[in-house]
Every structure is written in C-alpha cells, then in structure tokens.
Amino acid sequence: MRKFKLIENQNGAALIVGLVLLVVVTVLAVSGMNTATTELAMARNNQNYENAFQAAETGLEQAISRGIFSTTGTVTLSQDVNANDKVSSTINFEDATLVPDRAFSLGVGSGISAYHFIATASAESKRAGVSGAATDRDASAVHTQAFYVVGPEQPSL
C-alpha cells in the first residue's frame, strides 16, 4: 500500500486560482460600476429633457391663454420657470380666411373671419457647472402649435 502526500503535489495552485478569481471579480465590479454611472447620467439627462419639454408646453399654454394676438406683428413672451428653466414664446400671424358656409352659424358674408396663428415655445433647462459653464446635462425643447381665432372681419386684411 502506497501513501500519497497531497500537500507536496499542489505547489501553490490554490494561490494562483485565488488570484485569478479575485481579478475576475474585480473586473466585473468595475464594469458594473461604469454601467451604473452611465445609466445614472442617462436618467439625469432624460429628466432634464422632460423639464425642458414641460417648460415648452407651459410656454405654449400661457401664450395662448393670455389672448394677446396681433395680426400686424409678432407677440413675444419670456419667463423664467424656475432657477434653471427658461421659456420664450412667440405668436406669429399667418393668414386670415373667411369662415366656410357651414363652419359657423352665421356663414359667409356675415363679416366673420378666421385668423390663423402659429405659437412656438422654446425652452432651455440648464444645470450650471463650475462658474456657470455649460454641462452635458443641459437640454432644450421646441414646441409649435397652430390655432385660429374666429372674430370680426378686418377690412385691411
């Protein structure tokens, strides 16, 4: 009967296997941290775009709800939504048309016209970096909406 000495046959293999596994786990951990950091930046950027989107929607709503419509020029409204978000809205006159026969109860020849406008809101959502510099988190959005107002016909149009 022969006895084997297992300790003499290994010659440090456990140390090498342990170090290789430690390197693999470290690489996986660093890769996971990079992925999490990238996803966090994407979420922040998406949130900032949503802020700009909502600011532009607010700008359109406020521009139309004020009822300041001019057939001779452009109406411009600007406002700061909060410390980081700003919106600028413009309302441009497009055209005036007669109301079609059955589109309005008084019909053609009644002195009623449809005044067509285009409202555009541009919003910026800024997250100031060091010394107020631009960052990769800044976002902007532009929204346009066409509408018309029915009113008395103006002879100059």
VODREN-703186 format. One record per atom (N, C-alpha, C, CB): residue in three letters; x, y, z. Coordinates in steps of 0.1 Angstrom, whole numbers, padded with zeros to 4 digits, always signed. Glycine has a CB too. Layout:
ALAXYZ ...
***
This chain:
MET+0008-0012+0000 MET+0000+0000+0000 MET+0009+0012+0000 MET-0009+0000+0012 ARG+0005+0022-0008 ARG+0013+0034-0010 ARG+0006+0046-0005 ARG+0017+0035-0025 LYS+0012+0055+0002 LYS+0006+0067+0007 LYS+0010+0079-0002 LYS+0009+0070+0022 PHE+0000+0087-0006 PHE+0004+0099-0013 PHE+0003+0112-0004 PHE-0007+0101-0025 LYS+0012+0120-0007 LYS+0013+0133+0001 LYS+0007+0144-0009 LYS+0027+0137+0005 LEU-0006+0148-0006 LEU-0013+0158-0014 LEU-0006+0172-0013 LEU-0027+0158-0010 ILE-0001+0175-0002 ILE+0004+0188+0000 ILE+0016+0190-0009 ILE+0008+0190+0015 GLU+0024+0181-0011 GLU+0036+0182-0019 GLU+0033+0183-0034 GLU+0046+0170-0017 ASN+0022+0178-0038 ASN+0018+0178-0052 ASN+0012+0191-0057 ASN+0009+0166-0055 GLN+0006+0199-0048 GLN-0001+0211-0052 GLN+0008+0223-0056 GLN-0011+0216-0041 ASN+0019+0225-0049 ASN+0029+0235-0052 ASN+0023+0249-0054 ASN+0036+0231-0064 GLY+0013+0254-0046 GLY+0008+0268-0047 GLY-0003+0270-0057 GLY+0019+0277-0050 ALA-0010+0260-0062 ALA-0020+0262-0072 ALA-0032+0270-0066 ALA-0025+0248-0077 ALA-0035+0268-0053 ALA-0046+0275-0047 ALA-0044+0290-0047 ALA-0048+0270-0032 LEU-0032+0294-0045 LEU-0028+0309-0046 LEU-0031+0314-0060 LEU-0014+0311-0042 ILE-0027+0308-0070 ILE-0029+0312-0084 ILE-0044+0312-0087 ILE-0021+0303-0094 VAL-0051+0302-0084 VAL-0065+0302-0087 VAL-0072+0313-0079 VAL-0071+0288-0083 GLY-0069+0315-0067 GLY-0075+0325-0059 GLY-0072+0339-0065 GLY-0070+0325-0045 LEU-0060+0342-0069 LEU-0057+0355-0075 LEU-0064+0357-0088 LEU-0042+0356-0077 VAL-0066+0347-0096 VAL-0073+0348-0109 VAL-0088+0351-0106 VAL-0072+0335-0117 LEU-0094+0344-0097 LEU-0108+0347-0093 LEU-0109+0361-0088 LEU-0113+0336-0083 LEU-0100+0366-0080 LEU-0100+0379-0075 LEU-0100+0389-0086 LEU-0089+0381-0065 VAL-0091+0387-0096 VAL-0091+0396-0108 VAL-0104+0396-0115 VAL-0079+0392-0117 VAL-0110+0385-0117 VAL-0122+0384-0125 VAL-0133+0391-0117 VAL-0126+0369-0127 VAL-0134+0389-0104 VAL-0145+0396-0096 VAL-0142+0411-0096 VAL-0145+0391-0082 THR-0130+0416-0096 THR-0127+0430-0096 THR-0131+0436-0110 THR-0112+0432-0094 VAL-0128+0429-0121 VAL-0132+0434-0134 VAL-0147+0435-0135 VAL-0126+0425-0145 LEU-0154+0425-0130 LEU-0169+0426-0131 LEU-0174+0437-0122 LEU-0174+0412-0126 ALA-0168+0440-0110 ALA-0173+0450-0102 ALA-0170+0464-0108 ALA-0166+0450-0088 VAL-0159+0466-0114 VAL-0156+0479-0121 VAL-0165+0481-0133 VAL-0141+0479-0126 SER-0168+0470-0140 SER-0177+0471-0152 SER-0191+0475-0147 SER-0177+0458-0160 GLY-0195+0468-0136 GLY-0209+0471-0131 GLY-0210+0486-0126 GLY-0212+0462-0120 MET-0199+0491-0120 MET-0199+0505-0115 MET-0200+0514-0127 MET-0187+0508-0107 ASN-0192+0512-0138 ASN-0193+0520-0150 ASN-0207+0520-0156 ASN-0182+0515-0160 THR-0213+0508-0157 THR-0226+0507-0163 THR-0236+0515-0154 THR-0231+0492-0163 ALA-0235+0514-0141 ALA-0245+0521-0132 ALA-0243+0536-0133 ALA-0242+0517-0117 THR-0230+0541-0135 THR-0228+0555-0136 THR-0233+0560-0149 THR-0212+0558-0136 THR-0232+0553-0160 THR-0237+0557-0173 THR-0253+0557-0173 THR-0233+0547-0184 GLU-0259+0547-0166 GLU-0273+0547-0165 GLU-0278+0559-0157 GLU-0278+0534-0160 LEU-0271+0563-0147 LEU-0275+0574-0138 LEU-0274+0587-0146 LEU-0266+0575-0126 ALA-0264+0588-0154 ALA-0262+0600-0163 ALA-0274+0601-0173 ALA-0249+0601-0170 MET-0277+0589-0179 MET-0288+0589-0188 MET-0301+0593-0182 MET-0289+0575-0195 ALA-0304+0589-0170 ALA-0316+0592-0162 ALA-0316+0607-0159 ALA-0317+0584-0149 ARG-0305+0613-0155 ARG-0304+0627-0153 ARG-0307+0635-0166 ARG-0291+0631-0147 ASN-0301+0631-0177 ASN-0303+0638-0189 ASN-0318+0637-0194 ASN-0294+0632-0200 ASN-0324+0625-0192 ASN-0338+0624-0196 ASN-0347+0632-0187 ASN-0342+0609-0194 GLN-0344+0633-0174 GLN-0351+0642-0165 GLN-0350+0657-0169 GLN-0347+0640-0150 ASN-0338+0661-0173 ASN-0336+0674-0177 ASN-0344+0677-0190 ASN-0321+0677-0179 TYR-0344+0668-0200 TYR-0352+0670-0212 TYR-0367+0671-0209 TYR-0349+0658-0222 GLU-0371+0663-0199 GLU-0385+0663-0195 GLU-0389+0677-0189 GLU-0389+0652-0185 ASN-0379+0683-0182 ASN-0381+0696-0176 ASN-0383+0706-0188 ASN-0369+0700-0167 ALA-0374+0705-0198 ALA-0375+0715-0209 ALA-0388+0712-0217 ALA-0363+0713-0219 PHE-0392+0700-0219 PHE-0404+0697-0226 PHE-0416+0703-0219 PHE-0406+0681-0227 GLN-0417+0701-0206 GLN-0428+0707-0198 GLN-0428+0722-0198 GLN-0428+0701-0184 ALA-0416+0728-0197 ALA-0415+0742-0198 ALA-0420+0748-0211 ALA-0400+0747-0196 ALA-0417+0741-0222 ALA-0422+0745-0235 ALA-0437+0744-0236 ALA-0415+0737-0247 GLU-0442+0733-0231 GLU-0457+0731-0230 GLU-0463+0742-0222 GLU-0460+0717-0225 THR-0457+0746-0211 THR-0462+0757-0203 THR-0462+0770-0210 THR-0454+0758-0190 GLY-0451+0772-0218 GLY-0450+0784-0225 GLY-0461+0786-0236 GLY-0436+0785-0232 LEU-0464+0775-0243 LEU-0474+0775-0253 LEU-0488+0778-0246 LEU-0475+0761-0260 GLU-0490+0771-0235 GLU-0503+0773-0228 GLU-0505+0787-0224 GLU-0504+0763-0217 GLN-0495+0793-0218 GLN-0496+0806-0213 GLN-0497+0816-0224 GLN-0484+0810-0204 ALA-0490+0814-0235 ALA-0490+0824-0246 ALA-0504+0824-0252 ALA-0480+0820-0257 ILE-0510+0812-0254 ILE-0524+0812-0259 ILE-0534+0817-0250 ILE-0527+0797-0264 SER-0533+0813-0237 SER-0543+0817-0227 SER-0543+0832-0224 SER-0541+0810-0214 ARG-0532+0839-0227 ARG-0532+0854-0224 ARG-0541+0861-0235 ARG-0518+0859-0225 GLY-0543+0855-0246 GLY-0552+0861-0256 GLY-0546+0873-0263 GLY-0565+0864-0250 ILE-0533+0875-0263 ILE-0527+0886-0270 ILE-0523+0882-0284 ILE-0514+0891-0262 PHE-0532+0884-0293 PHE-0530+0880-0307 PHE-0530+0893-0316 PHE-0541+0871-0312 SER-0519+0894-0323 SER-0518+0906-0332 SER-0517+0902-0346 SER-0505+0914-0328 THR-0525+0908-0355 THR-0524+0905-0369 THR-0514+0913-0376 THR-0538+0907-0376 THR-0507+0922-0369 THR-0497+0931-0375 THR-0483+0928-0372 THR-0500+0945-0372 GLY-0481+0920-0362 GLY-0467+0917-0357 GLY-0466+0904-0349 GLY-0461+0929-0350 THR-0454+0902-0344 THR-0452+0890-0336 THR-0453+0894-0321 THR-0438+0885-0339 VAL-0459+0886-0313 VAL-0460+0887-0299 VAL-0450+0878-0293 VAL-0475+0885-0294 THR-0441+0883-0284 THR-0431+0875-0278 THR-0433+0876-0263 THR-0417+0880-0282 LEU-0432+0865-0256 LEU-0434+0864-0242 LEU-0422+0855-0237 LEU-0447+0857-0237 SER-0415+0860-0226 SER-0404+0853-0220 SER-0407+0852-0205 SER-0391+0860-0223 GLN-0402+0840-0199 GLN-0404+0839-0185 GLN-0394+0829-0180 GLN-0418+0834-0181 ASP-0390+0830-0167 ASP-0382+0820-0160 ASP-0391+0811-0152 ASP-0372+0827-0151 VAL-0391+0798-0156 VAL-0400+0789-0149 VAL-0395+0787-0135 VAL-0401+0776-0157 ASN-0382+0785-0134 ASN-0375+0784-0121 ASN-0361+0788-0123 ASN-0376+0769-0115 ALA-0352+0785-0113 ALA-0338+0790-0114 ALA-0331+0784-0126 ALA-0331+0786-0101 ASN-0335+0772-0131 ASN-0328+0765-0141 ASN-0335+0765-0155 ASN-0325+0751-0137 ASP-0348+0767-0155 ASP-0356+0765-0167 ASP-0361+0779-0172 ASP-0367+0755-0164 LYS-0360+0781-0185 LYS-0365+0794-0191 LYS-0372+0790-0203 LYS-0353+0803-0194 VAL-0383+0798-0206 VAL-0390+0796-0218 VAL-0393+0809-0225 VAL-0404+0789-0215 SER-0393+0809-0238 SER-0396+0820-0247 SER-0407+0816-0257 SER-0383+0826-0254 SER-0418+0824-0257 SER-0429+0820-0267 SER-0431+0831-0276 SER-0442+0817-0259 THR-0434+0828-0289 THR-0438+0837-0299 THR-0451+0833-0306 THR-0427+0839-0310 ILE-0459+0843-0309 ILE-0471+0840-0317 ILE-0471+0849-0329 ILE-0484+0844-0308 ASN-0471+0842-0341 ASN-0470+0848-0354 ASN-0483+0847-0361 ASN-0458+0842-0362 PHE-0487+0858-0367 PHE-0500+0858-0375 PHE-0496+0851-0389 PHE-0505+0872-0377 GLU-0504+0842-0393 GLU-0502+0835-0406 GLU-0511+0841-0417 GLU-0505+0820-0404 ASP-0524+0840-0415 ASP-0534+0844-0426 ASP-0547+0846-0420 ASP-0534+0832-0436 ALA-0556+0852-0427 ALA-0570+0854-0423 ALA-0578+0848-0435 ALA-0574+0869-0421 THR-0588+0840-0431 THR-0597+0834-0441 THR-0611+0836-0437 THR-0594+0819-0443 LEU-0620+0836-0447 LEU-0634+0837-0444 LEU-0638+0824-0439 LEU-0642+0840-0457 VAL-0648+0824-0430 VAL-0653+0812-0424 VAL-0662+0805-0435 VAL-0662+0815-0411 PRO-0660+0792-0437 PRO-0668+0785-0447 PRO-0683+0785-0444 PRO-0663+0770-0448 ASP-0691+0782-0454 ASP-0705+0783-0453 ASP-0711+0777-0440 ASP-0712+0776-0464 ARG-0708+0764-0437 ARG-0715+0757-0426 ARG-0706+0755-0414 ARG-0720+0744-0431 ALA-0694+0761-0414 ALA-0685+0760-0403 ALA-0688+0769-0392 ALA-0671+0763-0408 PHE-0696+0779-0395 PHE-0700+0789-0384 PHE-0715+0792-0386 PHE-0691+0802-0384 SER-0722+0794-0376 SER-0736+0796-0377 SER-0741+0808-0385 SER-0743+0797-0363 LEU-0732+0818-0386 LEU-0736+0830-0394 LEU-0732+0828-0409 LEU-0729+0842-0388 GLY-0723+0820-0412 GLY-0719+0817-0426 GLY-0711+0828-0433 GLY-0731+0814-0433 VAL-0709+0826-0445 VAL-0701+0835-0454 VAL-0709+0848-0455 VAL-0697+0829-0467 GLY-0702+0859-0456 GLY-0708+0872-0458 GLY-0713+0878-0445 GLY-0720+0870-0467 SER-0711+0871-0434 SER-0715+0877-0421 SER-0705+0886-0415 SER-0719+0865-0412 GLY-0694+0888-0421 GLY-0683+0896-0415 GLY-0675+0889-0405 GLY-0690+0908-0409 ILE-0675+0876-0405 ILE-0667+0868-0396 ILE-0655+0861-0403 ILE-0676+0857-0389 SER-0644+0863-0397 SER-0632+0857-0403 SER-0625+0848-0393 SER-0622+0868-0408 ALA-0616+0839-0399 ALA-0608+0830-0390 ALA-0594+0835-0392 ALA-0609+0815-0394 TYR-0588+0839-0380 TYR-0574+0844-0380 TYR-0564+0833-0376 TYR-0573+0857-0371 HIS-0555+0829-0385 HIS-0547+0818-0382 HIS-0533+0823-0376 HIS-0544+0810-0395 PHE-0529+0816-0365 PHE-0517+0819-0359 PHE-0508+0807-0357 PHE-0520+0826-0345 ILE-0495+0809-0355 ILE-0486+0798-0351 ILE-0479+0802-0338 ILE-0476+0794-0362 ALA-0481+0794-0328 ALA-0474+0797-0315 ALA-0462+0787-0314 ALA-0483+0796-0303 THR-0450+0793-0310 THR-0438+0785-0309 THR-0432+0788-0295 THR-0428+0788-0320 ALA-0429+0778-0287 ALA-0423+0779-0274 ALA-0409+0772-0275 ALA-0432+0774-0263 SER-0399+0779-0271 SER-0385+0774-0269 SER-0381+0774-0255 SER-0375+0781-0278 ALA-0378+0762-0249 ALA-0374+0761-0235 ALA-0360+0756-0234 ALA-0384+0753-0228 GLU-0353+0761-0224 GLU-0340+0756-0220 GLU-0340+0752-0206 GLU-0329+0766-0223 SER-0334+0741-0203 SER-0332+0736-0189 SER-0317+0735-0187 SER-0340+0722-0186 LYS-0311+0744-0179 LYS-0297+0744-0177 LYS-0293+0740-0163 LYS-0291+0758-0180 ARG-0283+0732-0162 ARG-0277+0728-0149 ARG-0263+0733-0149 ARG-0278+0712-0147 ALA-0261+0745-0144 ALA-0248+0752-0144 ALA-0237+0744-0138 ALA-0249+0766-0138 GLY-0226+0743-0145 GLY-0214+0736-0139 GLY-0206+0746-0131 GLY-0206+0730-0150 VAL-0193+0743-0131 VAL-0184+0752-0124 VAL-0184+0766-0130 VAL-0170+0746-0123 SER-0185+0776-0123 SER-0185+0790-0128 SER-0196+0792-0138 SER-0172+0794-0134 GLY-0207+0785-0137 GLY-0219+0787-0146 GLY-0217+0782-0161 GLY-0221+0802-0147 ALA-0206+0774-0163 ALA-0203+0768-0176 ALA-0214+0758-0180 ALA-0190+0762-0176 ALA-0215+0756-0193 ALA-0225+0746-0198 ALA-0220+0732-0194 ALA-0226+0747-0214 THR-0230+0723-0192 THR-0227+0710-0188 THR-0234+0700-0198 THR-0232+0707-0174 ASP-0231+0687-0197 ASP-0237+0677-0205 ASP-0251+0674-0201 ASP-0228+0664-0205 ARG-0256+0680-0191 ARG-0269+0678-0186 ARG-0279+0689-0191 ARG-0270+0678-0171 ASP-0274+0699-0199 ASP-0283+0709-0204 ASP-0292+0703-0215 ASP-0275+0721-0210 ALA-0305+0708-0216 ALA-0314+0703-0225 ALA-0323+0714-0231 ALA-0323+0692-0219 SER-0328+0712-0243 SER-0337+0722-0248 SER-0349+0715-0256 SER-0330+0732-0257 ALA-0360+0722-0257 ALA-0371+0716-0264 ALA-0379+0728-0271 ALA-0381+0709-0255 VAL-0384+0725-0283 VAL-0392+0735-0291 VAL-0405+0728-0294 VAL-0384+0739-0304 HIS-0416+0736-0292 HIS-0429+0731-0295 HIS-0437+0741-0303 HIS-0437+0727-0282 THR-0444+0737-0313 THR-0451+0746-0322 THR-0466+0741-0322 THR-0445+0746-0336 GLN-0475+0751-0322 GLN-0489+0747-0323 GLN-0496+0758-0331 GLN-0495+0747-0308 ALA-0504+0753-0341 ALA-0512+0762-0349 ALA-0526+0763-0343 ALA-0512+0757-0364 PHE-0532+0775-0344 PHE-0546+0776-0340 PHE-0552+0788-0347 PHE-0546+0779-0324 TYR-0565+0789-0346 TYR-0571+0801-0352 TYR-0582+0807-0343 TYR-0578+0798-0366 VAL-0584+0820-0345 VAL-0594+0827-0336 VAL-0604+0832-0346 VAL-0587+0839-0328 VAL-0617+0830-0342 VAL-0628+0835-0350 VAL-0632+0849-0345 VAL-0640+0825-0350 GLY-0633+0858-0354 GLY-0636+0872-0350 GLY-0641+0880-0361 GLY-0624+0879-0344 PRO-0644+0893-0359 PRO-0650+0901-0369 PRO-0639+0904-0380 PRO-0654+0915-0363 GLU-0644+0904-0392 GLU-0635+0907-0404 GLU-0629+0921-0403 GLU-0643+0905-0417 GLN-0616+0921-0406 GLN-0609+0934-0406 GLN-0607+0938-0421 GLN-0596+0934-0399 PRO-0612+0949-0425 PRO-0610+0953-0439 PRO-0596+0954-0444 PRO-0617+0967-0441 SER-0586+0957-0436 SER-0573+0959-0441 SER-0566+0945-0444 SER-0564+0966-0430 LEU-0572+0934-0440 LEU-0566+0921-0443 LEU-0572+0917-0456 LEU-0569+0911-0432 
***
